[in-house]
């Protein structure tokens, strides 16, 4: 084969190789990954996993992008916390690649049920209404404000006894707001009843109901993660009679009170005649 023929053959082979390389490159170019976005509320984000209030657990990408409420990257975004509202972006394999964080709920994009198959933990059945799963050991901040009866002395301290503290009448001391109002802020369990009663520091002074009889414990059930304020009123104290500043009325005739009963005639009491 002459030199000129070899040159032409090599030139055609080079052109064919370039064309084939371009065609191959176009054929194997990966398609854009499909993404899905859902709005939810966060319970925890730890060690590459996200736990939502519905009980779902999803895996996050190692290079998870944290975004602000507008969807823009920001270096000053704090670590996601309990109660944050989030918009999660999933890739086609079910891994979270972006998490936008906000203080208010995000507008729904895709129903959360659309990505339920990607959850690493099957969520428990949810009751109707805006409730959270009762299996999570989370607590919510609650402010208790109580109005005490007028029989409460100015120097009295007010306490709260709870089922969590073994009904110790000195367990939790309240702060005074004014002469008749006291306040305390506690972290109560989420999704389970919190039972409590007010006292003045001992078991005899536990609050009583409006009928003067011992009342059953108060019960508070917190169903969401927002801050709660509870307004209570104590009708009577258990030792209210002993706590009164007024003396008890006389019921037995005496030289100092010969007629304790207004509807009866006075009784004349004479000293005994010595024998």
Secondary structure, DSSP 8 states (H G I E B T S, - for coil): --HHHHHHHHHHHHHHHHHHHHHHHHHH-------EEEEEEEEEEETTEEEETTS-EEEEEEEEEEE-TTS-B-TT-----TT-EEEEEE-TTS-EEEEEEESS-----S-GGGGGGG-SS------SSS---TTS--EEEEEEEEE--TTS-TT---EEEEGGGTT-TTSEE-EESSSSEEEEEEEEEBSS-EEEEEESSSGGG-EE-TTSSB---EEE-B-SSS-EEEEEE--EETTHHHH-SS-----S-BTTBS--STTS-----------
